[in-house]
Amino acid sequence: MESTPATLTTTDGRPTLRFERHLAHSPHRVWKAITDPEDLLHWFPARMETDLEVGAPIRFTFEEDFGVDPGGGEILEIDPPRLFEYTWRDDVLRWEILPDGQGCRLIFLHTLGDEGGGKLAAARNAAGWDACLEALEARLAGRTAEQPRSEQMLAAMEQYIERFGLGEGAVHDHPDGYLIRFQRDLVWRPVDEVWSMLVDDKDPAVGSEPPWRFANEHAPAGPVTEVERAHHLEFAWLHDGAQVGRISWELTAAPTSGEPRDGHRVGTVTAR
């Protein structure tokens, strides 16, 4: 069944992803698929253990060790077979099932909390839920969905980054002139791994040329002025051989884990 892309809206000031699927199955069958542990194993991103009642705690566990504490949640609303809403960390997941002819319409809302990256993580989450919902439809049809390849997921994320406008830079005032700030969510890639890829496993030093992946032809690079391995790199921005600003890269661990397993990259350009 053809699916429509997710949309990004706002709920009570928080970014919210909205998904809608028309399913050729009864509301009761779909309800079972989103609440029964055996069904959830085939499409949901984590194991989910709970009692189906308001206020019940939820325990999430991952089948694979990502080095991340999956956290827990709590059931907020439940009205079989119509509504199931619960938290996962500080995110809110809301499933609505509406009768639609011989089948039903499934509306899924994912309100993004700060712990998981907030709006910056919207593209990653949208691509991930698209894959999960495809697996859900396969489960309902008695099939096994193929796992998407890494390059497929990256392409899907890039499409959502473009759709949601998450790749655009923001201009801010700065004492030296102005600051252009770009941010990218790179969760599920360890900070050390991202750093090693960017520097080709050769850590730069103050005074050296910055690794080629940090610079581009539109902003000729001068020598490195500051470096903190796996976290920060700053170098001069040149024009006609003179420094006109600074280019600074930061890798910061996402707040969902005490270890630098999850991270997002922040690139900033300061010019005067």
N, C-alpha and C positions, 0 to 999 in steps of 0.2 A: 504494500500500500504506500503510495507516495506521501511523504511527510513535508510539512512546511517548516521553514527555518524558525528558530526561536526568536522571540522579540525581547528587548530589554526595556523595562519600564521602571517606575518608582513606586514603592509602597511605604507609606509613612516615612518618606525621606530616605528609604534604603533601596538600593538597586535590586530589581526582581526580574528573573528570567521567566518567560511564559512559553509553554509548549502545549500544543493541542494535537490530538490524534483521534481519528475516527476508526473505531475497531469493530470488526464483524463478530463480536462476542457479547454475551449478555453482561449486564452490570455485575451480577453475582460472580461470574467467572473472572472478570477483571478484578473485582474486589479481592478474590482469593489470590490472584497473581501478585497483588501489591502488598498483601499482608501475611501470606503463608510462608514460613521459613523455607520449605522445600521449593516453592516457586521462586522465591527471592534469590536463591542460590544461582539460578540460571540467568539472571539479568541485572540484579542490583549490585552496586559496586562494593558492598560489604555484607558480611553476615549481620543479621539484625535480630536480637533477642529481646523480647518484651512481652508483657501481658496487654491484651487489647482493651485498655480502659484509660480514661482520662487521668492524667497524672502519673501513669506508670513510667518508670525509668526505662531507657533503651540502652542496650550495650551493642556497640558496633565493633566488629573485628574484621581485619583484612585477611583474605586467603594467602596473600603473598606479603612477605615482610618488606615494607617500603621504608623502614626506619622511622615511621611516623606513628604517634599515638592517635588512633582513629577517633578517640573521644567518645562522648555519650550524648544522650538526648532525653527528651520527655514527650509523651503524647499530650498534645494540646486539645484536639477535638477528634471525635470519632463517631461516625453515624453510618453504620453499614446499611447498604452497600454504596453509599453516596459520598462520604467525606472522610478523609484521613489526613490529619495535620500533626506534625511533630517537629521538634527541634533536632538539629545535629550540630553540636557545639553551639555557636551563636547564629547559625543559619536556620531558616524555617522552610520545611518542605510541606507543600499542601497538594493533595491529590483529590480531584473532584471527578465523579463518574455520573454522567447524565444519560438517560435512555435516549436512543436515537434510532428509530425504526426497529430493524431486527438486531441491531447492535447497540453501541453506545459511543459517547464522546468522552474522551479522557482529557482533562485539563490539569496540567501540572505546573505549579508555581514554585520557584526556588528563590527565596529572598536571601540575598548574600550578606553575611556578617563580616565584620572586620577581621576575625580570626583567620578566615580563609582567603583573605586578600581583597574582599569587597568588590567594587566595580571592576578593578583591575583584573580580577580573575574570571570575569563574565565569559570571555571567549573560550577559555579552557573548560569551564563548566558546561557551557552550551554544547561544545563538541562532544564532551564526555557523555552528557545526558542523551544526545542524539543516538550515540552508539548503544547506550543502555536501553532506550526505548525501542530501538530496532531489535534488540535481543528479547525484549518483552513481547513484541509482536510475534517473533519467531516462537517463543515459548507457548504463547496462546494458540499458535497454529500447529504445535507439535513438532516444530523443527528446532535445530540447533543453529544459532547465529554464528557466523564466522567472526573471529576477533579481528578488529581493524588493525592494519599495520601502522607502525609508527609514522611513516610518511603520510598516510591517509589522515591520521589524527592531526598532524602538524598542518597539513593543508586545510583541514576543516577549521582549525583554530585561527589560521591566518584569514580565512574568509570571514569569520565572525569578528576578528579584530577590525577588519575593514568595515563590515556592516555596522558595528557598534561605535566606530570612530575612536577606538582605543589606541591606534597607532599614531595619532596626531600629537604634536608637541604643544605645550602651553607656554606662553610668553609672560614673564613676570618682571616687575621692576627690580633693579639691583643697584647697589651703591656705585658699582663700576660701569653701569650702563643698562644692560638687560640680561635676563637669564631665560634660556629656552630649555624646557625640561621634557624629557621623554621617559616613559616607564613601560616595561614589559614584564608580564608575569611568566616565570619559568618554573613554576612549582612542579615537583617530581624530578627535578634535576638538582643534585647536590651542588652547593655553592662551589666547592673545590673542583667539581667536574666541569662546571661552566667556565671557571677561571682558567683551568688547564687548557680547555679548548681554545679560549680566546688568545692565550699567550703561546700556544704551540708547545706547552710544557717547558718554556724557557722564561723564567720570571724576569721582568725588566727591573732595572735599577735607576735611581735618580741620575739624570744626565744622559741616559741612553735614549735611543729612538723608541717610541711606543710600538708595540706589536701592530702589524698591519691591519688586523681585524678591528682595532679600536679607532682607526682614522679613516678618512675618505678624501677623494680628490677635491672636494668642494671646501675643505677646511685643512689646508696644509699643516702638518704636525711639526712642532718643535720638540725639544727634549722633554723627557719625563721630569716633572717637578715634585711629585709626591707619589708614593706607592705603599700600600699595605696589602700584603699577599692575600688573595682570595676575597678582598673586600673593596679596595679603592685604588684607582689609578688616575692621575691628573697630569696633563701635559700642556705645553703652550700651543696656542692657535696662532699661526703666522699669516701675515699678508705682506707681500713684497719683502720678505725677510725679517719683518719686524713683528713682535708679539702684539696682537690686538685683543687677545682674550685667553680663556682657558677652557679646555675640554676635560670634564671630570666624569668618570664612570664609578658607580658604586654597585656592589652586590650585597644585598641584605637578606638575611634569613627571614622567611615568613614567620609570623607569630604563632603558627599552629604546631610548632615543634621546638623543643629545647635544643635540638641538634641541627646543624646546618644542612639538613637534608632537603628542605623545601626552600626555594628562594625566588626572588624576582630581581631582574636587572633594572637599574635606574641609570640612564645616561643623561647628563646635563651639559649644556654649553653656556658659558658665561662670556660675554663680549662687552667691550667698551669702545 
